[in-house]
Every structure is written in C-alpha cells, then in structure tokens.
Amino acid sequence: MNLRQLRISRRTIAVAVAVAGTVSLAIGAHAALNKRPLEAAKAVTTEHTGSIAAGAPRLALVIGNGHYPDAAAPLTQPINDARTLSARLRHEGFDVDMVEDATRDDMLRAVERMKAKIRPDTVVMLFFGGYGVQAGRDSYMIPVDAAIWKEADVKRTGVSVEAVLDVMKEQGAKTKLVVLDASRRNPYERRFRSYSHGLAPISPPENTLVLTSAAPGKVVDDARSPNSALVAELLNNLTGDAGAESAFNKTRLAVTRASEGEQVPSVSSSLLEDVKLGG
C-alpha cells in the first residue's frame, strides 16, 4: 500500500467515525426527548391517582336545640342526639361542625361555615334536632331565641330547611343528606289562628336524601330514653358498607316496627347514586 492509499484509508475511517458519532448523538437525543413526555405523564398520573384515592370530602352540620324559653320543659334528646351522632360521624370520617342550643345567628353562621367548605365533590349532611314548624310550604328549624306569636314570626326567626338545601345546591355539593328530628308538638302552634302540625313535605333537589322523624303533618312525643328513636336506629345502621339510602330506609322500618306504627318516619330521595356513610 502506497502513502496516498494510506492517507485515503485514514480519511475514510475518520469520516466513518464522525458519522457514527453523529448518529449516536441523534439516537440519544431522540431517546431523551421521548423519555421526558413519559416521565411527565407518570407524574400527572400519580398526582391524579392521589386525588382519587383521597376520596370526596364529607361535611356535617349538626344542630341540637333543647332549651327553649317558651317550652314547659327543656328537650333533653336533641343535645344528646347531636353529641352522639357527631361522635359517630367523626369516627366515619366526616368533618363535623356541631352547635348546641343555637340562636338564629348561631345557626346562620354555622351555615356560612358549611358553605365555605363545600366543593363540587363534597357530600354534605345536615342534622337538626329540636322544634320544627311548617309555615307556608317550607319547614323551619327553630332557634332557641325565637319569639313566635304568629306564622310570620316563624319565617322571620326560623331557618328554612329548603334555604339550607339551596345553599348546598348552589355551592355544587355532590350529595345532600338531611336528617330532621323535629316533628315535635311545639309550644307555638296554638298561638296561630290557623296552624299545622309537624313539618311540611320537603321536595328534595337533585341528588338529595331526606329523613324526617315523622311523616309530613304528623307529630311524635319524646320517650324517656337518652336518644330519640330516630337517631338511635340511625346509629345502628351507620355501618361501613351501608349506603345512605339503605341506612335511612332501614331506620324508617325499625322505628315503625318498634313503635307499632305510632311513629312512621319519612324518607324522600332524588339520589342519582348512593353514597356510603361509613369510612
């Protein structure tokens, strides 16, 4: 091999090495570019999965009113019910705001606190124990500072159940649950020229479940037990696997049977899908 041929061979080898290096760099760059979207996709998936695993937040506003100045004696069950139910709901993973012997301002502030926490995926429960009065087509929860002499006073000093449901709906709550143990014979009804016993029928907005201690227009007397029949049976049915609608219906049947038909709770549902009450 002469000198010229040797120079050409070396030049050919150098060109080949350069080309191979360029191809290797290109392959490496392409692999790196493909890896970044994959890593980014993994990061997004992990973040999304974490959000789903956390589950929908669950809130409960629990109000127990027992000391009414116009009543002949305090109601003992509503406060016991509020405390017992609050403890169970907290155990089941609810964020509970409990208020005892609430004035109207206390109740309205509690509703505002609840409103501030509601997100579109939230499950919200309202419990009220105490006196309830129907006025017009609405049912009103009565605060302990209510001064009621005529039907107009109910609307002025009470807190409408329907109005609280509207707040839940406007905030986009996923599921709305209401338990009203307020179908008691109240101390105001004979002050009205025309009055109605019990609560008014409650038409649940979409994805809402309502349980009341008696049928619309009916009243029940408190027993001497620490807790009301409604709450005692509801607690028995708050199990981890129970859906809300199933628990409410079982509570209705249990109370009806235990009272031999003297007390028949009411369940109204517009649920699109059931929701578990247990943790």
KEMIFI-606440 format. One line per field, with one value per residue (C-alpha): residue number from 1; residue in one letter; chain; x, y negated, z. Coordinates in Angstrom, 2 decimals. Each point is the difference from the previous one (the first is absolute). Layout:
pos	NUM/...
code	A/...
unit	A/...
px	X/...
py	Y/...
pz	Z/...
% end
This chain:
pos	1/2/3/4/5/6/7/8/9/10/11/12/13/14/15/16/17/18/19/20/21/22/23/24/25/26/27/28/29/30/31/32/33/34/35/36/37/38/39/40/41/42/43/44/45/46/47/48/49/50/51/52/53/54/55/56/57/58/59/60/61/62/63/64/65/66/67/68/69/70/71/72/73/74/75/76/77/78/79/80/81/82/83/84/85/86/87/88/89/90/91/92/93/94/95/96/97/98/99/100/101/102/103/104/105/106/107/108/109/110/111/112/113/114/115/116/117/118/119/120/121/122/123/124/125/126/127/128/129/130/131/132/133/134/135/136/137/138/139/140/141/142/143/144/145/146/147/148/149/150/151/152/153/154/155/156/157/158/159/160/161/162/163/164/165/166/167/168/169/170/171/172/173/174/175/176/177/178/179/180/181/182/183/184/185/186/187/188/189/190/191/192/193/194/195/196/197/198/199/200/201/202/203/204/205/206/207/208/209/210/211/212/213/214/215/216/217/218/219/220/221/222/223/224/225/226/227/228/229/230/231/232/233/234/235/236/237/238/239/240/241/242/243/244/245/246/247/248/249/250/251/252/253/254/255/256/257/258/259/260/261/262/263/264/265/266/267/268/269/270/271/272/273/274/275/276/277/278/279
code	M/N/L/R/Q/L/R/I/S/R/R/T/I/A/V/A/V/A/V/A/G/T/V/S/L/A/I/G/A/H/A/A/L/N/K/R/P/L/E/A/A/K/A/V/T/T/E/H/T/G/S/I/A/A/G/A/P/R/L/A/L/V/I/G/N/G/H/Y/P/D/A/A/A/P/L/T/Q/P/I/N/D/A/R/T/L/S/A/R/L/R/H/E/G/F/D/V/D/M/V/E/D/A/T/R/D/D/M/L/R/A/V/E/R/M/K/A/K/I/R/P/D/T/V/V/M/L/F/F/G/G/Y/G/V/Q/A/G/R/D/S/Y/M/I/P/V/D/A/A/I/W/K/E/A/D/V/K/R/T/G/V/S/V/E/A/V/L/D/V/M/K/E/Q/G/A/K/T/K/L/V/V/L/D/A/S/R/R/N/P/Y/E/R/R/F/R/S/Y/S/H/G/L/A/P/I/S/P/P/E/N/T/L/V/L/T/S/A/A/P/G/K/V/V/D/D/A/R/S/P/N/S/A/L/V/A/E/L/L/N/N/L/T/G/D/A/G/A/E/S/A/F/N/K/T/R/L/A/V/T/R/A/S/E/G/E/Q/V/P/S/V/S/S/S/L/L/E/D/V/K/L/G/G
unit	A/A/A/A/A/A/A/A/A/A/A/A/A/A/A/A/A/A/A/A/A/A/A/A/A/A/A/A/A/A/A/A/A/A/A/A/A/A/A/A/A/A/A/A/A/A/A/A/A/A/A/A/A/A/A/A/A/A/A/A/A/A/A/A/A/A/A/A/A/A/A/A/A/A/A/A/A/A/A/A/A/A/A/A/A/A/A/A/A/A/A/A/A/A/A/A/A/A/A/A/A/A/A/A/A/A/A/A/A/A/A/A/A/A/A/A/A/A/A/A/A/A/A/A/A/A/A/A/A/A/A/A/A/A/A/A/A/A/A/A/A/A/A/A/A/A/A/A/A/A/A/A/A/A/A/A/A/A/A/A/A/A/A/A/A/A/A/A/A/A/A/A/A/A/A/A/A/A/A/A/A/A/A/A/A/A/A/A/A/A/A/A/A/A/A/A/A/A/A/A/A/A/A/A/A/A/A/A/A/A/A/A/A/A/A/A/A/A/A/A/A/A/A/A/A/A/A/A/A/A/A/A/A/A/A/A/A/A/A/A/A/A/A/A/A/A/A/A/A/A/A/A/A/A/A/A/A/A/A/A/A/A/A/A/A/A/A/A/A/A/A/A/A/A/A/A/A/A/A
px	0.00/1.49/-0.15/-2.94/-2.12/0.85/-1.11/-3.33/-0.65/0.66/-2.28/-2.75/0.29/-0.18/-3.12/-1.63/0.76/-1.45/-3.16/-0.43/0.44/-2.62/-2.48/0.64/-0.64/-3.21/-1.26/0.84/-1.77/-3.06/-0.11/0.31/-2.81/-2.21/0.83/-1.09/-3.65/-0.10/1.34/-2.40/-2.92/1.01/0.08/-3.48/-1.38/1.43/-1.46/-3.43/0.00/0.80/-2.98/-2.35/1.38/-0.68/-3.76/-2.74/0.00/-2.92/-1.45/-2.68/-1.78/-1.59/-2.34/-1.66/-2.38/-1.53/-0.50/-2.92/-1.33/-3.58/0.01/-1.33/3.21/3.34/0.36/2.70/0.26/1.10/3.28/0.74/-0.80/2.27/2.92/-0.41/-0.51/2.92/2.33/-1.07/0.27/3.49/0.96/-1.29/2.15/-2.38/1.16/-2.65/-1.11/-2.24/-2.08/-2.05/-2.90/0.57/-1.47/-1.02/3.32/1.85/-1.85/0.57/3.71/0.23/-1.64/2.54/2.87/-1.43/-0.44/3.66/1.14/-2.22/1.67/-1.60/0.94/-1.15/-2.52/-1.88/-2.26/-2.31/-1.41/-2.44/-1.58/-2.44/-3.26/-1.00/-2.92/-1.55/-0.96/-1.34/1.63/3.30/1.25/1.87/2.58/-0.73/2.90/-0.09/-0.42/-3.05/-2.88/-3.00/-3.58/-1.26/0.89/1.96/2.34/0.90/1.31/1.73/1.74/0.30/2.52/-1.53/1.13/-0.65/2.25/2.87/-0.51/0.15/3.38/1.32/-1.33/1.40/3.45/-0.14/-0.02/0.14/-2.46/-2.31/-1.21/-2.53/-1.15/-2.74/-1.03/-2.36/-3.54/-0.91/-3.14/1.39/-1.02/-0.92/-2.66/-3.08/1.03/-0.83/-3.51/0.73/2.79/1.28/1.62/3.44/2.12/-0.94/0.83/3.55/0.61/3.66/2.05/2.10/2.25/-1.54/-1.17/-2.26/-0.97/-2.53/-1.17/-3.65/-2.06/-0.93/-2.65/0.55/1.51/1.69/0.63/3.45/0.56/2.04/3.01/3.21/-0.19/-2.96/-1.29/1.02/3.62/0.39/-1.08/2.02/3.13/-0.72/-0.01/3.11/2.33/3.00/-1.67/-3.42/-1.16/-1.85/-3.28/0.10/0.86/-2.83/-2.56/1.09/-0.31/-3.52/-1.06/1.63/-1.67/-3.38/0.19/1.30/-2.84/-2.58/-0.90/-0.37/3.06/0.66/3.04/0.07/2.71/0.15/2.66/1.20/3.40/1.66/2.44/0.25/2.78/1.63/-0.32/2.73/3.68
py	0.00/-3.35/-3.22/-1.46/3.10/-0.10/-3.64/0.80/2.94/-2.14/-2.74/2.58/1.36/-3.50/-0.83/3.27/-0.66/-3.51/1.26/2.72/-2.56/-2.29/2.86/1.04/-3.54/-0.19/3.31/-1.13/-3.33/1.72/2.41/-2.88/-1.88/3.08/0.57/-3.47/0.30/3.48/-1.30/-2.94/2.35/2.13/-3.11/-1.07/3.49/0.25/-3.35/0.92/3.39/-1.65/-2.32/2.91/2.02/-2.89/0.37/-2.59/-2.25/0.50/-2.77/0.03/-2.87/1.35/-2.19/1.04/-2.48/0.85/-3.09/-2.00/-2.74/0.52/3.75/1.42/2.02/0.38/2.62/2.41/2.21/-2.51/-0.88/3.64/0.91/-2.73/1.09/3.72/-0.43/-2.44/2.49/2.76/-2.16/-1.16/3.65/0.68/-2.77/-2.98/-3.54/-0.87/-3.42/0.49/-2.77/0.30/-2.23/-2.18/-3.45/-1.10/-1.81/3.16/2.07/-2.46/-0.24/3.79/0.16/-2.54/2.12/3.03/-1.97/-1.05/3.64/1.45/1.03/1.60/3.51/-0.49/2.18/-2.22/1.03/-2.25/1.27/-2.02/1.08/-2.28/-1.70/-0.25/-2.01/-0.13/-3.37/-0.29/2.79/-0.01/1.73/-2.18/0.98/-2.04/-1.63/-0.31/-3.78/0.05/-2.26/1.47/-1.27/0.30/1.86/-2.95/0.28/3.54/-1.27/-2.96/1.81/3.59/1.48/1.64/3.54/-0.69/-3.09/2.08/2.57/-2.86/-1.03/3.55/0.13/-3.40/0.98/3.13/2.64/3.47/1.59/-1.66/1.91/-1.37/1.54/-1.91/1.16/-2.94/1.34/-0.90/-1.69/-3.50/-2.63/-2.58/1.68/-1.06/-3.63/0.05/-0.48/2.79/2.44/3.32/2.79/1.33/-0.87/-0.84/2.45/-0.57/0.39/0.97/-1.67/2.22/2.51/-0.57/2.38/-1.16/1.89/-1.48/1.44/0.07/-0.31/-3.54/-1.52/2.55/-0.47/2.39/-0.18/0.46/3.16/0.04/1.58/-2.06/-0.01/-0.34/3.13/-1.42/-0.71/3.23/2.08/-2.10/0.64/3.73/-0.23/-2.15/2.81/-0.15/1.81/-1.66/-2.45/-3.08/0.93/3.51/-1.30/-2.55/2.56/2.56/-2.71/-0.80/3.64/0.58/-3.04/0.93/3.54/-0.99/-2.49/2.41/-2.58/-2.94/-1.70/0.34/-1.93/-1.35/0.51/-2.14/0.71/-1.46/1.72/0.72/2.34/1.20/-1.13/1.90/-1.50/2.17/-0.76
pz	0.00/-1.02/2.03/-1.96/0.56/3.74/0.26/-1.75/2.34/3.09/-1.36/-0.69/3.53/1.49/-2.02/1.03/3.69/-0.25/-1.69/2.63/2.78/-1.55/-0.34/3.61/1.23/-2.03/1.40/3.55/-0.47/-1.43/2.94/2.45/-1.71/0.14/3.68/1.16/-1.09/1.57/3.32/-0.16/-0.68/3.01/2.20/-1.13/0.47/3.50/0.97/-1.44/1.72/3.33/-0.40/-0.67/2.90/2.38/-0.64/0.00/3.08/2.38/2.15/2.67/1.71/3.19/2.05/3.25/1.66/3.36/2.16/-1.36/2.32/-1.23/0.64/3.27/0.46/-1.81/-2.70/1.09/-3.07/-2.68/1.70/0.85/-3.60/-1.37/2.15/-0.68/-3.74/-0.27/1.68/-2.38/-3.11/1.00/0.46/-3.51/-1.47/-0.10/0.71/2.62/1.19/3.05/1.58/3.19/1.07/-3.05/-0.43/-3.47/-0.44/1.14/-2.57/-2.84/0.82/0.02/-3.43/-1.27/1.36/-1.74/-3.22/0.00/0.12/-2.72/-3.25/-3.06/1.21/3.61/1.84/2.48/2.87/2.03/3.29/2.09/3.27/1.78/-0.94/-3.63/-1.35/-3.44/-1.39/-3.51/-1.97/1.89/3.14/2.48/2.60/3.11/1.89/3.78/-0.09/-2.28/1.04/-1.76/0.36/-3.57/-3.15/-1.40/3.01/-1.05/-3.34/1.65/2.85/-1.28/-2.43/-3.06/-0.78/-3.67/0.16/1.40/-2.77/-2.51/1.43/-0.42/-3.56/-0.98/1.28/-2.13/2.74/-1.54/2.45/2.53/3.07/2.50/3.29/1.85/3.44/0.48/-0.38/3.58/1.22/0.41/2.56/-2.64/-2.10/2.00/-0.27/-3.71/-1.33/-2.42/0.65/-1.24/1.93/-0.81/-3.00/-3.55/-2.80/-1.20/-3.72/-0.29/-2.72/-2.25/1.79/3.44/2.71/2.85/3.16/2.43/3.30/-1.12/-3.14/-1.12/2.25/2.78/3.45/2.43/3.73/1.48/2.01/3.18/-1.69/-0.28/-3.80/-2.32/-1.71/-3.38/0.93/2.00/-3.00/-2.43/2.06/-0.18/-3.79/-0.46/-1.00/-2.27/-2.90/0.28/-2.61/1.21/-1.66/1.41/3.49/-0.09/-1.18/2.60/2.65/-1.18/0.20/3.39/1.59/-1.50/1.32/3.45/0.43/-1.46/-2.62/2.41/-1.50/-3.71/-1.23/-3.53/-2.63/-3.16/-2.60/-3.27/0.16/-3.33/1.74/3.58/2.29/2.87/3.46/1.49/-0.28
% end
